[in-house]
Amino acid sequence: MAKRSIGIGPRHTKILIYMEKYQKQFGYPPSIREICEETSISSTSVVNYYLDQLENWGYIKREKNISRGITMIKDVFNKMIDDGIAPAIERIEDLIRIPIVGRIVAGLPVPVPASDFNYFDSESAIDIARSMLPQREKLEELFALEVQGDSMIDAMVNDGDVIIMKRARDAVNGEMVAVWLIDKDETTLKYFYKEGGRIRLQPANKTMQPIIIDDPRSVQVQGKVLMVVRRLPTAA
């Protein structure tokens, strides 16, 4: 039997209530974008995370390859309301706020002024469910960057996405890292490889060439990518 109430938080409840009202009004389920807008979640990946949980707990069914392919399981939802679960939930769920400290170029490196990493004000942050991240990670070591460029598109990192980073000063081959090129005063996001006495920074874009650094001392690893958060495009 699905553990229906365990882990259900305010946003799960808000999504279910919105889906129920939308279905009654229009006769079909809302889109992911509409759920994002109604619940003030800026990322489709976070909404999908909540929907996957609701499906696992038995509240909804999803058809992954069908537009608006979400089906409410009425008896489960009504039982949740009847049992007082939804209105009684007032606890804070496992969301954490990770500061967005700036932008990073995911293309050929370009000069980044020192002020760029202070572009976002102190209130700029992204909400992430704690359970989406490795449990061993310390929250004080996490930060987020907005991606600019398309050199990592084959790794599903697109222009405008937000990457959740862990502070780090070194890396092993194959890790996606943010690096500072000291001699050039430039920053970039690439796969890291140490080969002999050189560093290869490899893009995930077949149209682009790797960056070869002859002096490893001129490469400073600033962080490792833990996850990518998709950003919804701004409506025209």
Backbone torsions as a table, in degrees:
resi	resn	phi	psi	omega
1	MET	NA	138.7	-179.7
2	ALA	-67.6	143.4	176.6
3	LYS	-84.3	87.9	-166.2
4	ARG	-67.8	-39.8	-172.5
5	SER	-94.8	-18.8	-175.5
6	ILE	-67.9	124.0	177.4
7	GLY	86.3	-8.3	179.8
8	ILE	-66.4	123.6	-178.5
9	GLY	-118.1	-179.1	-177.8
10	PRO	-57.3	-38.6	-178.9
11	ARG	-73.3	-36.2	174.4
12	HIS	-57.3	-47.1	-177.7
13	THR	-63.7	-43.2	-179.7
14	LYS	-62.3	-40.2	178.2
15	ILE	-63.1	-45.5	-178.9
16	LEU	-63.2	-44.4	-179.7
17	ILE	-63.9	-43.1	178.5
18	TYR	-62.9	-43.5	179.3
19	MET	-62.0	-40.3	179.8
20	GLU	-63.3	-47.3	179.7
21	LYS	-64.6	-41.7	-178.9
22	TYR	-63.7	-44.4	-179.7
23	GLN	-61.0	-41.7	-179.7
24	LYS	-67.5	-35.7	-176.9
25	GLN	-76.5	-41.6	-172.1
26	PHE	-110.3	-16.6	179.2
27	GLY	85.4	5.0	176.8
28	TYR	-149.9	160.7	-174.1
29	PRO	-75.6	159.1	177.2
30	PRO	-73.1	161.8	175.1
31	SER	-82.7	167.2	177.3
32	ILE	-60.2	-41.9	178.8
33	ARG	-59.3	-44.2	-179.1
34	GLU	-65.0	-37.6	176.1
35	ILE	-64.8	-42.0	177.7
36	CYS	-56.5	-49.7	-176.2
37	GLU	-64.8	-41.1	-177.2
38	GLU	-68.6	-35.9	-175.7
39	THR	-98.5	4.3	178.5
40	SER	60.4	35.8	174.4
41	ILE	-103.5	125.2	-173.7
42	SER	-85.9	-8.1	-173.0
43	SER	-120.0	129.9	176.3
44	THR	-67.1	-30.0	-178.9
45	SER	-67.8	-34.2	178.1
46	VAL	-70.8	-40.9	176.4
47	VAL	-61.3	-43.6	178.4
48	ASN	-62.4	-34.6	176.5
49	TYR	-60.7	-47.5	178.7
50	TYR	-64.2	-41.6	179.9
51	LEU	-64.6	-38.8	176.8
52	ASP	-61.7	-40.4	177.8
53	GLN	-63.6	-45.5	-179.5
54	LEU	-62.3	-34.8	176.8
55	GLU	-68.8	-43.7	179.4
56	ASN	-62.2	-32.9	-179.4
57	TRP	-84.6	-5.4	174.9
58	GLY	90.6	16.7	179.9
59	TYR	-88.9	-28.5	-178.8
60	ILE	-139.6	166.2	168.8
61	LYS	-122.6	145.3	-177.5
62	ARG	-127.4	140.2	170.3
63	GLU	-108.8	102.7	-169.0
64	LYS	-62.9	-29.0	-175.5
65	ASN	-101.0	14.2	-178.5
66	ILE	-120.0	131.1	176.8
67	SER	-62.1	134.3	-177.7
68	ARG	57.0	34.7	-175.3
69	GLY	-84.7	52.6	178.7
70	ILE	-115.9	128.4	178.9
71	THR	-118.1	125.3	175.8
72	MET	-74.8	138.1	172.3
73	ILE	-96.7	98.7	-166.9
74	LYS	-59.1	-44.6	-174.4
75	ASP	-65.0	-35.7	179.3
76	VAL	-68.0	-45.1	-179.4
77	PHE	-63.4	-45.6	-179.6
78	ASN	-63.6	-37.1	178.0
79	LYS	-64.5	-38.2	178.0
80	MET	-60.7	-43.9	178.5
81	ILE	-66.5	-45.1	-179.0
82	ASP	-60.3	-36.2	-179.5
83	ASP	-78.3	-4.8	179.2
84	GLY	77.6	16.9	-177.4
85	ILE	-70.4	-50.6	-175.1
86	ALA	-62.5	-52.7	-177.7
87	PRO	-71.1	-19.8	-176.0
88	ALA	-85.0	-10.9	-175.6
89	ILE	-76.3	116.2	177.6
90	GLU	-132.3	-1.4	-178.3
91	ARG	-75.0	156.8	177.5
92	ILE	-79.6	127.9	179.2
93	GLU	-79.4	-175.1	-168.5
94	ASP	-85.2	31.8	176.5
95	LEU	-75.9	139.8	172.8
96	ILE	-123.2	152.1	179.4
97	ARG	-104.7	122.5	-179.9
98	ILE	-110.6	125.8	-176.5
99	PRO	-68.7	135.8	172.0
100	ILE	-90.9	109.4	-170.6
101	VAL	-95.6	-6.7	178.6
102	GLY	162.3	-164.1	179.4
103	ARG	-113.0	153.0	173.3
104	ILE	-133.5	138.7	-178.0
105	VAL	-83.0	126.8	176.7
106	ALA	-108.3	44.2	176.6
107	GLY	-138.7	-159.2	174.4
108	LEU	-60.1	136.1	-175.4
109	PRO	-56.9	138.5	174.5
110	VAL	-129.0	153.2	179.9
111	PRO	-58.3	136.3	177.3
112	VAL	-119.6	116.7	179.6
113	PRO	-63.9	153.5	-176.9
114	ALA	-57.3	-31.1	-177.5
115	SER	-73.9	-12.4	-174.9
116	ASP	-61.3	-36.3	-178.2
117	PHE	-76.3	-1.1	173.3
118	ASN	-112.4	16.5	-176.0
119	TYR	-61.5	-41.8	-178.9
120	PHE	-84.2	139.7	-179.9
121	ASP	-73.1	174.5	-173.1
122	SER	-65.5	-17.3	-179.3
123	GLU	-87.8	-8.0	-177.5
124	SER	-73.0	121.7	-178.2
125	ALA	-159.8	167.1	176.7
126	ILE	-126.8	137.4	178.9
127	ASP	-87.9	129.3	-180.0
128	ILE	-132.6	138.0	174.0
129	ALA	-68.5	129.7	-177.2
130	ARG	-56.8	-34.9	-177.1
131	SER	-71.4	-10.3	176.5
132	MET	-78.8	-14.9	-176.7
133	LEU	-106.3	154.2	175.3
134	PRO	-55.9	132.7	-175.3
135	GLN	-62.5	-25.8	-175.9
136	ARG	-75.8	-14.1	-175.3
137	GLU	-72.9	136.7	177.4
138	LYS	-86.5	130.7	-174.2
139	LEU	-60.8	-34.8	-178.1
140	GLU	-69.0	-12.0	179.3
141	GLU	-96.4	2.4	-176.1
142	LEU	-100.7	143.9	172.8
143	PHE	-152.2	168.7	-177.3
144	ALA	-127.4	149.9	176.8
145	LEU	-131.5	143.5	173.7
146	GLU	-88.9	131.5	-175.8
147	VAL	-84.7	135.4	173.1
148	GLN	-123.9	120.3	179.9
149	GLY	117.2	174.6	-173.1
150	ASP	-131.0	21.6	-177.7
151	SER	-74.9	-10.6	-178.8
152	MET	-115.1	24.0	-174.4
153	ILE	-66.1	-30.2	178.4
154	ASP	-72.1	-12.6	173.9
155	ALA	-99.9	15.1	178.3
156	MET	63.7	35.3	173.3
157	VAL	-116.0	108.9	-173.4
158	ASN	-107.8	161.2	177.1
159	ASP	-57.3	128.8	-179.8
160	GLY	94.6	-14.2	176.3
161	ASP	-67.2	163.1	175.7
162	VAL	-114.3	131.0	178.5
163	ILE	-107.3	134.4	176.3
164	ILE	-91.4	123.5	-173.2
165	MET	-114.9	152.5	168.8
166	LYS	-111.2	129.9	179.0
167	ARG	-59.5	133.9	-178.7
168	ALA	-156.2	153.7	177.9
169	ARG	-115.6	-5.2	176.5
170	ASP	-144.4	171.8	-178.1
171	ALA	-153.2	160.5	174.3
172	VAL	-108.0	161.1	-176.7
173	ASN	-55.9	133.7	176.1
174	GLY	96.2	-8.2	179.3
175	GLU	-81.0	144.5	175.4
176	MET	-87.5	123.2	-172.5
177	VAL	-134.5	157.6	167.0
178	ALA	-95.8	126.6	-178.1
179	VAL	-126.5	149.2	174.2
180	TRP	-108.8	124.1	177.9
181	LEU	-92.1	100.1	-168.9
182	ILE	-60.0	-47.6	-175.4
183	ASP	-62.9	-31.2	-176.5
184	LYS	-100.7	-6.7	-177.6
185	ASP	55.2	49.4	-177.1
186	GLU	-133.0	155.7	178.7
187	THR	-127.2	153.0	179.9
188	THR	-160.1	161.9	177.6
189	LEU	-114.7	120.0	-176.9
190	LYS	-154.1	169.2	166.9
191	TYR	-76.7	141.6	-175.0
192	PHE	-104.5	132.7	174.2
193	TYR	-139.9	130.0	172.8
194	LYS	-102.9	118.3	-174.2
195	GLU	-128.5	104.3	-177.1
196	GLY	65.2	-125.2	179.2
197	GLY	-98.0	11.7	-176.7
198	ARG	-120.9	166.0	174.5
199	ILE	-116.2	130.7	174.0
200	ARG	-110.8	124.1	175.9
201	LEU	-104.8	108.6	-168.2
202	GLN	-101.9	121.8	174.2
203	PRO	-76.0	160.6	173.8
204	ALA	-108.3	62.3	179.8
205	ASN	-154.6	115.9	-172.8
206	LYS	-63.0	-17.5	-178.6
207	THR	-87.2	-3.2	-175.4
208	MET	-117.5	149.5	-179.0
209	GLN	-94.5	152.3	176.4
210	PRO	-67.8	159.3	174.7
211	ILE	-101.1	121.7	-179.0
212	ILE	-103.3	124.7	-180.0
213	ILE	-113.1	116.3	-177.1
214	ASP	-74.3	-31.5	-178.0
215	ASP	-109.5	102.4	-178.4
216	PRO	-57.7	-23.2	-179.2
217	ARG	-67.8	-16.6	-179.7
218	SER	-90.2	2.8	178.5
219	VAL	-112.2	122.6	179.1
220	GLN	-117.3	112.3	176.2
221	VAL	-71.1	130.3	-179.3
222	GLN	-107.6	-24.6	-179.7
223	GLY	-177.4	159.4	178.0
224	LYS	-110.3	143.4	-179.3
225	VAL	-78.5	126.1	176.0
226	LEU	-97.6	-37.5	180.0
227	MET	-162.5	161.9	179.6
228	VAL	-116.8	132.6	178.7
229	VAL	-112.0	120.0	179.5
230	ARG	-70.7	137.8	175.5
231	ARG	-104.4	134.6	176.2
232	LEU	-68.4	137.8	175.0
233	PRO	-65.8	147.1	178.9
234	THR	-72.9	132.2	-179.1
235	ALA	-65.7	141.5	-179.9
236	ALA	-73.5	NA	NA
